[in-house]
Every structure is written in C-alpha cells, then in structure tokens.
Amino acid sequence: MKGILRYATVALLVMAGVFAGTVILLGDEPAGPSGDAATSHTSVGVVPEQDLAKVGQAPSALVGKASVAVPEGLPASLAGTTPPDGWARTDSHGSLVPTPQLRQLFEYYLAALGEETLPQLVARIQQVLEQLEEPARSDAMAILGDYLDYKLALGELEASYGNAVSLDAGEMQRRMEEIRALRRTWMDARTANAFFANDEALDQFQVEKLRIRTDPSLSDEERQQSLARAEQALPAPVREARRETRKFSDYQQARSEFADDPEALRAWREKRFGEEGARQLEKVEAEQRAWENRWQAYSQELAELEDLGLVGPEREAAIDLLRDEYFEGAEKLRAEALDSIR
C-alpha cells in the first residue's frame, strides 16, 4: 500500500511535468517546410544520406555508402557494454594490421542484428573506423566489406549442408576445409589468419578428438595420451582459455558441493585461484548478489507502478525515476536493457 501511495504521488508529479513540457512544445515556433524537417531533427550519429536502393545486393556495397540515421543510444543488448579495443594497430607505413580484435569489433555490433538493421550496424562500425588515419582507414573499410560478403557466403554454404544431426570425423574435416577455403576466397590470407587462426585450430582439435574417441584400435590409455597430444598442439592462447574454462566449470561444482559451508568454499577458492584471485572472485560474487537483491526489489516496485495504469510519457518518466532510486551508471543501462526484454 505504501508503494502504491508513493507512486500515485510520483504519477501526479510526472503528469504535471509532462503537461508543462507540452505547453512549451506547443509554443509559437513555426514548423519549417517538410523538406527541412528531416534536417532539423538529424541526430549527432547520422551517416550522410543517399538512396539505399542504389547500393546493390552485396553487403560490402553498404560500406562507405550507408544512408541511415544511427540512433544515439546503443541497441538494448549492448547497453552498458564497451566495444572491444586493441584493434587499431598500424605498421610503420600507417597501414592497418589485421588482428583478432578487429573481427571482435565487427562482431560486437553485428551481434545486434535484428535490434537494428544491417545498414544501421554497418554505419555504426564505420563511425568507429573513421577515427583511423589514412591509409589505415581505407584498409579497415575494405576489410569490413570483405568480411560482410564472407558472412553472407558462409550463411549460404552452411544452409547447403542441411540439418544433419551427427557427423563423422571425415565429414567434419571436409566441411572445415570448405569453410577455411571460403574465408581465403573473400579475404586475403593475412586477414583470414589473423581473424580465424585460433578458431581453425580449435575446429581441427574437435575433429581430432572425434577421430580419437571413435578409433576402436586405441586402448583407454592410448586414447588419453592421444587426446593430450592433440590439446598440446593447440595455440597457447587457446590452451590457456580451455584451462580457464575448466577452472570455472570446476568452481561451479565446488559451489554446489560447499553450498552450506562458506569457509570450505573460501578455502577451495584460495587453493584453486590463489589468495588474490579468491578475493577478487568473492568480491565479484558479492557485487552480483547485491545487484540481484536490488533487481528483485526494483522489479517488485515496478510491478506496483504498472498496476497504476500509467501510459505513454507518464509511464516512462515514472519508471525512469524508479530506476534512479536503485541503479546508477552502467547498472541503470543494464536495468533498462533487461526491462526492454521482459
């Protein structure tokens, strides 16, 4: 009841504010001609306009020619996140050096396809790449175009494979080699290696694992030795990532095992991650618990607010006030993103 009364008051204040804003907006400022309206309302993130119908079918045709207004805020799924860095490497001549981070930058924005159109997302990537000096800027735009065309070709190739549930090692190897060749058809070898070397090594490892596990001639001991050799052949970063993944997989099991014994869990953390690592992990978990508690309390009050029946600007303003009470900074963006997918 207390929450209902509080939000009834908030609603009145919000409605008063919206009414005042409406009076201001309905003042004597004349509306310009329809041709000028689009210009006057252009946001900071607008890419120069042109007719998309003239761009063509290939996704690479969007690069340098996108004609779409880019929303000022990030798509909801990216709210509160930071784009990958470390991608703007150049050589002594000022040319761009392809890196895994550059592909990560592309995928960071392309992951929001569906929330925004492909032209919008390409325009966002272009805006980031514009910070480069020439010739690196032109290099980056060319790589982006090649990567987009590769993604389209990859989708067509994978569609041709159908919906096979299980594959033997030979078929997996064949498909892997086709995809590897496709990458080097659309991108030069240097870029393809920078973008996919680790992925391809891991794919090859998966094929080797399947071969080893299905080889009836191997004893259990020989099978374990062969698997260990196959993993050792992986690039060092991939091996390290697999070790870290296993660490946290083991940790989830330990959390379940010691759910009723915090001291035993703390001792396990220190033994597996070291004192500093254990402290950092405990801190992160405490912050996550605090977030979950705030989110639960916020969600309960949001449900009470929704029961008031507010609509339109009044509703949005009331929800924004409520978020301000529970969250700030990146957490508020995270809450807004989660609200958008309720």
N, C-alpha and C positions, 0 to 999 in steps of 0.2 A: 504494500500500500504506500509506504514511504517513497519507493521508487516511482510509482505512478504519479503521486503528487508532485514530486520533483520534476518529472518530465512534462507534466501538464504546464508547470511554470516555464520550463525551457521552451515548450512549444509556443506559448504566448509571446515570449521574448523574440523567438525566431521569426514568428509571423509579423511582429512589429517591424523587425529589421528588414524583412523582405519587402513589406509594404513601402517602407521609406526608400528602399533601393528602387522600387518600381516607379515611384514619383520622380526620382532623379532621371531614370532611364527614359521616361516619357516626357522629358523636357522639350525645349524649343529647337534643339539642334536638328537641322534639316537632314533628311536622308539623301545621300548622293544618288546619282544615276545608277541603274543596275549594273552597268559595266564597271563602275568604280567600287562597288560593294565588295567584290572579292578581294580587290587590292587593299582596301582599308581594313579588312579583317584577316589579312595574312599573318600567320604566326611566325615566330622567330625561326622555326625549323623548316620553312618551306623551301623545297627544291624548285628552281626555275621551271615554269610551266611549259608544256608542249603536248601535242596530241598523242596519247599513248597508242592510238590506232596505227600510227605511222612507225612505231618502234619495231614491229615484226614479231615473229614467233619465238626465236631463241631467247632464253633468259638473259644471255650476255648483252642483248640489244638494250636492256634496261640500264646498263652501266653507262653513266655519263649522260643519259637521256631521260631519266625518270622524271615524270611530271605529276607529282603528287605531294600534297601538303603533309608533312610529317607531324603527328601530334606532339605537343610539347612534352607530355609525360610518357614514360616507358610503358609498354604493354604490361598488363597486370602480373603476368608470370615472371616478369623481370624486375618488378618494383622492389626496391631495397637491395638490389644486387649491383655489382660493379663489373663493367666489361673487362675481359682479360687484358693484361698488359704484357709488355715484353715483346710485342710483335713488330715494332717499328725499327728493326735493325737494318743498317745500311753498310755497304762496304766503303772502301777508300775512294771510290768514284761516285758515291752518292746513290748507287743503285740499291734497290731493296733486296735484302737477304731473306728468302722464304724460310719460315720457321713453323713449328707446330702451333705456336701461339697465334700466328696469323690465321690459320684454319680455325682455331678456337674462337677468334674474334668473329669470323664469318658465322660460325655455328651458334654463337651466343645470340645473335639477332635472328637468324633463320629459325631457331627453335620456337620463336613466337609466331610462326606462320599459322594462320587461322585466326589469331587475335588481330593481326594486321595483314594487309595484302603483301604479296611478293614485291611489287613496286615500292611500297612504303618501306619495307625492311631493307631492300637494296639501297634506297635513298638514305636510310639511317647509316648503313655501312659506309656509303660514300662520304657522308659528312665527317665520319671519324677519319677516313683515309685522307681527307683534304688537308689534314694537319701536316702531312709529309711534304717535303720539298721535292722538286724535280731533280733527277729522273725517277726517284723512288715513288712519287705519287702515280705517275703513269704505269710503272711496273705493278703497283698494287691494284690499280683498276683493271689492268689486263689479267692479272691472276684471278681477281674476283669474277670477271666474265667467264674465264675458262672453268672456274670451279662451279659456277652456276650451271653451265652447259653440261659439265660432268655429272652433276647431281640429277639432272633430267635424264641423261643417258643411263645412269645407274638404275633409276627407277624403272625405266623401260626394260633393261636387262633382267632385273630381279622379277619383274612381272612375267617375263618369258619362262621363268623357272617353275611357275605354278606353285602349288601348295603341298609339296612333298613334306611329310611329317618327319621322316628319318632318312639320313643319307649315309652311305658307306664312305670310307676314307677316300676312295678313288674319286667319287663324285664330288666330295667336298674339295679335293685338290683341284679338280677341273674347274669348278666354279671360282675358286680363289684365284686361279691363274687368269681366268677371263676378266675378273674384276681388276686385277693388277694391271693387265694389258690395257683395259679401258681407261684407267687413270692416266697412263702414259700416252694415250691417244689424245686426251683432252688437255693434259698439262705436260710441260717439259719434265724430263727425268729428275732434274734438281728439285723442282717444286713438289713433284709426286713423292720423292723420297723424304723430303722434309715433312710433308703432311701425313704420310701414311706408313713410314718405315716401322714404327712401333706396332701399329695395328696389324701390319702384314706379318711381322714376326710372331705376334700373338696368335694370329689366324693359323700360321704354319704349325705352331705349337699345339693348337687344338687338333689339327689333322694328325700330327704325330701321336698325340695322346690316344686318339681313337684307334689308330693303327696298332699301337702297343697293347691296348686293352682288349682288342679283338683278335690278337695273334695267338692262336691255340698252341703254338710251338714253344711259347715262353713259360717258364716256371714263375711262381709268385715272386721269388727273389729277383729273377731276371727282369720281370716286369717293373718292379720298383726301381731297379738300377737304371733301366731304360728311361723311365719317366723322369728320374732325377737328372740324367744327362740331357734330356730334351729341355727341361726347365733351365738348366745351366746354360744352354745355348741362347736363351733369350737375351736381349739387350739389358744392360744393367738397370736402367730406369724401370723397365717392365718387371724385372725380377723384384726390385725393391717395392714396387707398387703391389705386387702379389703378396709379398711378405706382410706389408702393412694391412692389406685386406684380411689376411688370415689372423693377424693380431686382433683386429676389432671383431671379427667373427668369433674368435675365442672369448673375447671380452663379453659379448652378448650372452654366451653360455655361462660365463662366470657370474654375471649379474643375476641370471635366473637361479643359479646354484646357491649364491650367497644373498638372496633377496632379504632374508631375515637376519643377516649377520653383517652389518655395515663395516665392522672392524676387519672381518675376514676379507671383505671385498676390497677395502683400502689396502690391506697387505698384499693382496693379489695384484692390484694395480701397480703398486710400487715395485714388486718383483718383475712384472712384465714390461712396464714402461719407464721405470726409474722414478726417483723421488720427484724431480721436476715435472716429468711427463704426467705422473699421477696427480700432482697438484693442479696442473692445467686441465686435465680431464675432469677432475672433481669440480673445478670452477665452472667449466662449460656446462656440466650436468646441473649444477646449482642454478645457473642462469636460465637453462632450459626449463627447469621446474618452476622458477619464478615466472617465466613467460607463460607457461601453461596455466598457472594459477590466475594470472592477470587475464588471459584469454578467456578462461572459463567464467570469471566474474563479469568481464565485459559482455560476453555472449548472453549471460542471464539478463543483464540490464538492457541489452539491445532488444531482447525478446519483449521486455516490458514496454520499451519505447515503441516497438512495432505495434503493440496492442492499442496504442493511442490512435492509430489510423491516420497518421500524418502522410501526406503525399507530396510529390514534387520537390521544389526548393526547400520547403519547410522540413521535410523528412531528411533530406541530405544534410542540411545545416545542423539539425539536432544530432544526427549520427556523428558528424564531424566533431561536435562539442564533446560527445561521449568518448570518442577515440582520444581526444586531447587529455581526458582525465586519466586514461590508463596507459597511453603509449606516447613516445616521442621519437623524433628522428626516424631511423630506418625501421624501427619496430612499428611505427604508425603506418608506414608504407606497406609493411608486411601484413598488418591487420586489414588495411584497405584491400590488398590483393586477395586475402582469404575471404573477405566479405563478398568480393565480386564473384566468387565461385561457390557460394553457399547453395 
